[in-house]
Amino acid sequence: MASDALTDYDFWKNYWLSKEGLIFPIPNQYTFTKELAQLIEAKKIKTLLEIGGFPGYYSVWAGKKFDIKSTLLDFVILDELVGQLKKANDYEGPVNIWEKDLFSNDQEGKNSFDLVISNGLIEHFKDTQDIIARHVNYLSIGGQLFISLPNFKGLNGWFQRTFDPENYAKHHIPCMDIDLLTHICQQLNLKNIDVIYSGGFMLWLENESTQPLWVKAFKKACWLPLKIFFKLVPIQTKAFAPYILIKAEK
């Protein structure tokens, strides 16, 4: 684990063991599967590396839907939960498991994947260029990079900072900047770079079940009218979009 990491092994093990509703059939409209399906079909993706994605939603989804050879790399992987996820999705194919430190000197798999993805990972490290570069190192020439991270510089970030400061502190907020991320991709000699706000509108709290009733009611009162508005007016803005999406090619 990187010395500047905002989380550690125990954090992630306890996080996964305490998280409810972890295993479920992956819906057709699961977050970013539409964008990934378009990319996979357009680029004829055959191999995929999902970094920091335990229990492997995208690995299982891509393996089942596209017969892609998927590999899941994470610092903490509980094999039995990966098996449960496969069973819940009626997927009997393989998912290659790499439980290891992304920051080790292990050269296995470098420069060999058609598609490298992560969702909600890079914001847990202070050196944003370094963590993105470690994704790029696994790509073959012409390979596709697909990274998503939360946008905590808008309303959702205010909710996190106000009502769940402990979780908010686990995130490197300065990296949630489209211009910065675009510049980093350019510095890493990537091409066809596209960094955008994404996800319509969403509010969430990791610890919502433990929040007082007034916080839950306040969140719902903010969420409902804005959800309706952005359903009618599907625009992406820094103030309200829940995610930032990075797409680029090596």
C-alpha positions, -999 to +999 in steps of 0.1 A: +000+000+000+013+035-009+027+055+020+002+083+012-028+061+011-058+074+031-070+038+039-053+006+049-059-032+049-079-032+081-101-004+068-111-023+036-115-057+053-138-042+080-156-021+053-164-052+032-173-074+062-197-047+076-213-037+043-249-049+038-264-059+004-230-066-011-242-096-032-270-091-058-279-098-094-262-070-114-290-050-131-289-041-168-286-005-159-259-009-133-236+022-130-214+027-161-224-006-177-240+013-207-207+032-213-186+001-208-207-020-232-203+007-259-166+007-253-162-031-253-181-035-285-164-006-303-129-017-293-135-054-294-122-059-259-111-094-250-092-089-216-102-067-187-085-058-154-107-044-127-085-027-100-098-022-065-132-036-075-139-063-050-162-083-050-159-079-088-192-065-102-176-054-135-155-086-138-186-108-134-208-086-156-182-084-185-174-121-182-211-131-184-223-106-210-193-105-233-173-136-225-144-114-216-114-128-197-117-108-165-091-103-138-099-087-104-070-070-086-075-057-050-057-053-018-084-073+001-104-101-017-127-125+002-129-154-023-162-167-009-179-134-016-167-134-052-181-169-055-214-157-041-216-129-065-210-152-095-237-175-082-262-146-077-256-137-114-257-173-128-221-169-140-200-201-141-170-187-160-137-178-144-126-145-127-089-144-122-081-133-086-051-112-078-051-102-041-020-080-040-007-046-035-010-023-065+022-006-053+044-036-052+070-042-079+052-073-092+054-072-130+027-098-137+002-086-162+019-053-171+013-040-207-012-068-214-049-057-209-073-044-235-093-025-208-083-014-173-111-001-151-116+012-115-145+027-097-141+047-066-104+040-061-080+068-072-095+093-048-082+074-018-046+083-027-029+117-025-006+112-055-032+112-083-008+110-112+010+080-096-022+060-090-035+067-126-001+057-140-003+024-122-035+017-141-019+027-174+010+003-168-013-026-172-027-015-205-014-028-238-008-003-266-042+008-278-057-004-246-086+016-230-085+033-196-119+037-178-118+053-143-147+067-123-145+086-090-170+105-069-175+142-073-174+157-038-170+192-049-208+197-052-239+191-032-231+154-025-197+164-011-214+189+012-235+161+026-205+139+030-184+166+048-213+176+070-229+143+080-201+118+075-168+136+081-149+104+089-157+089+054-151+123+038-116+124+052-108+091+035-110+110+001-085+132-016-108+160-026-083+180-048-082+151-074-119+157-081-110+182-108-117+177-145-088+200-156-063+183-133-073+148-144-072+158-181-037+173-175-025+141-158-037+120-187-018+143-211+013+140-189+010+102-192+010+104-230-026+091-233-047+100-263-085+103-270-088+118-235-123+124-223-129+136-187-165+145-178-190+148-150-214+119-151-243+102-134-272+127-136-280+134-099-275+113-068-270+118-030-257+091-007-241+086+027-221+055+035-234+055+071-270+065+063-285+037+084-270+052+115-280+088+108-307+104+129-342+106+113-339+143+107-308+139+086-325+111+065-356+133+061-335+163+051-315+143+026-347+130+010-362+165+008-331+176-011-329+145-032-365+142-045-371+175-063-336+175-078-339+140-090-371+149-108-355+180-123-325+162-136-346+134-150-364+160-171-333+181-178-304+155-182-274+178-178-242+171-160-228+198-137-200+201-111-226+212-085-248+181-088-232+153-108-223+124-085-193+111-105-164+121-127-155+097-155-121+094-172-118+077-205-085+075-225-064+053-247-027+042-243 
